[in-house]
Amino acid sequence: MRGVLKEKGKFLVVPVGRVLVRMGLTAEALTALGLLTAAAAGCLFALGLIRWAALLVLVAGILDSADGTVARLRDTVSRAGAFMDSAVDRYCEAIIFCGLLVHYLTARNDGLALLTFAALTGAFLVSYTRARLEGLGKECRVGLLEREDRVIVLALGGFFGESGVQVSLWVLALLSHFTAIQRMRYAVRVLRD
């Protein structure tokens, strides 16, 4: 069990996962709670409450990491659960970025609205390219910006307020698309071999 948790890069959330298991929480409950937390973060971003939204982004990210850990600790890992977790993760990201999009559209800042859209599409492409390649039977461990990294970048930027979020959006937009292109190039090379 430890090897699996460490291999997945989740060994830091194992103590949290154990506490959550003792509390009786299931992976499905944590996934739902993560979605609700992400929705609250999106609403706070839309209202311009950047630091509070950043805190909830971080909480939602922790819940997202913990749900898989709890499933492994409870020995309830399933393909259906993994699928639902991935799908809900996309909803979480969409809701959070949508909140930022509403914030910038309300402020009539088209440039930052477009930057937010670029960050969102980059995030989705990072996830899609990996899922598509793995669906074709190939491993995809290439790239810089996994979901956990995107959560940290956005939350960290948000703790610095409006200007920090803007820097985070630039980082997310550039590195997400860079990662997606890395994965596309890797996929073409692997699939041709």
ABEGO torsion letter per residue (X at the ends): XAAAAAAAGAAAAAAAAAAAAAAGBBAAAAAAAAAAAAAAAAAAAAAGBAAAAAAAAAAAAAAAAAAAAAAAAAGABBAAAAAAAAAAAAAAAAAAAAAAAAAAAAAGBAAAAAAAAAAAAAAAAAAAAAAAAAAAGBBBABEABBAAAAAAAAAAAAAAEAAAAAAAAAAAAAAAAAAAAAAAAAAAAAAAX
